[in-house]
């Protein structure tokens, strides 16, 4: 009977995780009230049918919000966001609502928009002011040196540091480690992920505590908070504004962006146009930006022709060079009470794998309850802990294509996980390190004591292979258990679609400022670098045009 209950428990936990029927705790802090600085945020239905701006930014996400706030210091800016505001949604705004937000999705207006790659891996993209920084796990860490060396941009590192600091003063906090994160820190050090770098926002080899965009009360802070630094008189933010295409003019000698067309919730069309020397800036993310480029007629000529889309610029690389960092790992049910913790500690290995962990508490109702207990009872809350690894890069290259000419419909993405042997080797190394962690002394308290004094972990889902020395067996585990850590990038990469200044090649007055330009993921988590990028490119434009 005991074994039967064990299996039922693990089955129920796994089912709840897959379905998203989760509750991270009984009590949640209240979401922030609508902040005062949001008074310039308006539903798109209230906008005129045609207006003019210096800068039109498509996408109020991780990079778009800091970019808009910065440019508004000297220019008239319109920020267009297809989703709503996060501040009235408790699940979005609290630490405890993370998993519920990712799984409580619908077709057109949930803060998270789900999609599934052609490999069958579920994924998500942000659809709310703040973008994916408003729905993620909150881990904050700067980019590694390799990113700056290989990104294709000519970085001014002084401005890079100033831009990071500007973000960090507003929305980054030092997390307080509790049981699970402290055990992971100790285990990483025990298995040789040295040195211990303590709390740092820098990317460093070894074990470290990173920053968090959740404060000590569990309240989320996202790039939307950076709009508090905008100049109110110069900025307008339209929510529930779905941009359908970039408007282009063709004089015969050159093609230029002149504005965008977007629709509001009532289906009415609006035109936002740019003034002289103005720009349209796409910050719609690694799915949204290449999708909009294709729908606007910027892409491979033969491919656009099959959709009946008039070709403005034959740009063969739009939608190419798409990447997603694969995630692999294990989950266990510990025998001790456990807090909710999202990623706080990371192990940066020399082998190109990053090790992270989280713990959640999910409801479990006993199958015997309906038989022996007549009155409704509160469910038990079962802790589930996870250890995962993400690989550097990755090197494996995927692609994106249209699924529909309706911009609201996700494009089709294939990431080609582990198609490059280097990625597979890094995964094998990372999962072996997870095996070492499980065998460490720091993990002993998370094992169940069995009959005759033996101890074992109770796994949720697929456990690590018993023979972790076998390369073929470990590689098979990587392929069978691949999932995402939501760090996809590319689609309009530097050197292919945009130049070193992020201008779209062959199109005047059109620029891209988001992760679609990245050919490698920055460090252990991209959100810090994306927010920095928005501030950085805004400062760069101010210096170029205003002499700041």
Secondary structure, 3 states (H helix, E strand, C coil): CHHHHHHHHHHHHHHHHHHCCCCCCCCCCCCCCCCHHHHHEEEHHHCCCEEEEEEEEECCCCCHHHHHHHHCCCCCEEEEECCECCCCCHHHHEHHHHHHHHHCCCCCCCCEEEEECCCCCEEEEECECCHHHHCCCCEECCCCHHHHHHCCCCCCHHHHHHHHHHHHHHHCEECCCCHHHHHHHHHHHHCCCCCEEEECCCCCCEEEECEECECCCCEECCHHHHHHHCCHHHEEEEECCEEEEEEEEECCCCEEEEEEEEECCCCCEEEEEEEEEEEEEECCHHHHHHHHHHHCCEECHHHHHHCCCCCCEECCCCCEEEECCEEEEEEEECCCCCCCECCCEEEECCCCEEEEEEEEEEEECCCCHHHHCCCCCCCEEEEEEEEEEEECCCCCCEEEECCCCCCCCCCEEECCCCCCHHHHHHHHHHHHHHHHHHCCHHHHHHCEECHHHCEECEEECCCCCCCCCCHHHHHHHHHHCCEECCCCEECCCECCCECCCCEECCEECEEECCHHHCCCCCCCCCHHHHHHHHHHHHHHHHHHHHCC
